[in-house]
Amino acid sequence: MLFRSDALEAYEKAEKMGQKDAELFAQIEELKNQAAPETVSTPKTSFVSREDPTLESYQTRIEKARNAGNLDAALALAQVAVGRWKDEPGFWEDLSDIQLKLDKKPDSLAAMQKVLRLRPGDAPTFEACGHLAFLDNKFEISRHYFQEALLLPTVTWRTLLGLGGCSYRQNLFDEAIAYWEKGAQTFPRQPEFYYNLGRAHYQKGDMAQAALYFKKSLQLQPRNPEVLTNMAAMDLDDDNLTGAEQKLKASLEMDPQMAETYFNWGNLELKKGFFTEALKYYQKGLEVDPDSPNGYYYQGVAFLKLGQWARAQA
């Protein structure tokens, strides 16, 4: 028979050797919590209690681990919980949320789909599935869930916003405008509709309409860095460099982690003729969003301006 300290050592060795079983992870936490002080020091934050596991205790443990930022522990505990309480939607929601935080988008969607099977006809769950599919660039799947939500009497503004977003990402700008206009009429106090209507009209080249919608969005939500950086892009199109710089400064003060703001600032420097400075801003933007095709395109333009043909081509 193994003593607790021996069992803990064996379990931890198995984990180090690549064993990723959620039950094993939870058992390690259990043993750490129960170990005598002279054998193993108890962590400052323990996620497993000494009592027999109950639904409520697992809810507490998962929340405690998540709040402490220990997503691996939270994930393992959630996996154990959904195994023991398969028909409890709350644990599947926890699992979906944790997986999303760990950038496991397909797994996050699969967990939320399980919630939908347990709560059929629930508009917020349809919307959540639509949102998760959208984040994974599965726009047709996302559209399906949002359309299902649209048929329910408890539909919220997020459904119309999501449907417009799917159309926009598929370059169906008129269709996106139709969804967002309906959203603005039904939910006139939601600034997201006006911001997105501005984006769609900008893509269509209708600058006057885009400006009107951006201003309406700012009236409802004055501190919106996304609106400001889009308005700065319009200023750049009009060669209003002073106006663009003011808006970009304000946008960065509100949110220094917006790639599009750095890209637009790079475009500002490019228009001024400062090509090396432009490259610095494009690089900052790509550090925030390394998968942005716009960022690499802008870099290519700047390298062309500098006469560096090989780097521009790359």
KAUR-V110684 format. One line per field, one symbol per residue. ss: DSSP state (@ for helix, = for strand, . for the rest). psi: psi as a letter, one per 20 degrees, with the letter a starting at -180 (. if undefined). burial: I if it has 24 or more other ideal C-beta (glycine too) atoms within 12 Angstrom, else O. A space follows every 10 residues. Layout:
# KAUR-V110684
ss = ???
psi = ???
burial = ???
This chain:
# KAUR-V110684
ss = ...@@@@@@@ @@@@@@.... .@@@@@@@@@ @@@@...... .......... ....@@@@@@ @@@@@@@... @@@@@@@@@@ @@@@....@@ @@@@@@@@@@ @...@@@@@@ @@@@@@@@.. ..@@@@@@@@ @@@@@...@@ @@@@@@@@@@ ......@@@@ @@@@@@@@@. ..@@@@@@@@ @@@@@@.... @@@@@@@@@@ @@@@..@@@@ @@@@@@@@@@ ....@@@@@@ @@@@@@@... @@@@@@@@@@ @@@@....@@ @@@@@@@@@@ @@..@@@@@@ @@@@@@@@.. ..@@@@@@@@ @@@@@...@@ @@@.
psi = pprghggggg ghghghjjoj phhgghhghg hghiqqhigp ppqhoqipri rqprghhhgg gghggghijn hggggghhgg ghhhmhjohh hhgggggghg hjkmgghggh ghhhghhhmq joghhggggg ghhghjkmhh ggggghhghh iqikqrhhgh ggghggggij kmhhgggggh ghghhhmijo hhghghhggg hghijnhghg gghghgghhh nhmnhggghh hhhhghhjkm hghggghhgh ghhhojkogh ggghhghghg hijnhghghg hhhgghhgni johgghgggg gghghijngg hgg.
burial = OOOOOOOIOO IOOOIOOOOO OIOIIIIIII IIIOIOOOOI OOOOOIIIOO OOIOOOIIIO IIIIIIOOOI IIIIIIIIII IIOOIOOIII IIIIIIIIII OIOOIOIIII IIIIIIOOOO OIIIIIIIII IIIIIIOIIO IIIOIIIIII OOOOIIIIII IIIIIIIIIO OOIOOIIOII IIIIOOOOOI IIIIIIIIII IIIOOOOOII IOIIIIIIOO OOOIIIIIII IIIIIIOOOO IOOIIOIIOI IIOOOOOIII IIIIIIIIII IOOOIOOIIO IIIIIIOOOO OOOOIIOIII IIIOIOOOOO OOOO
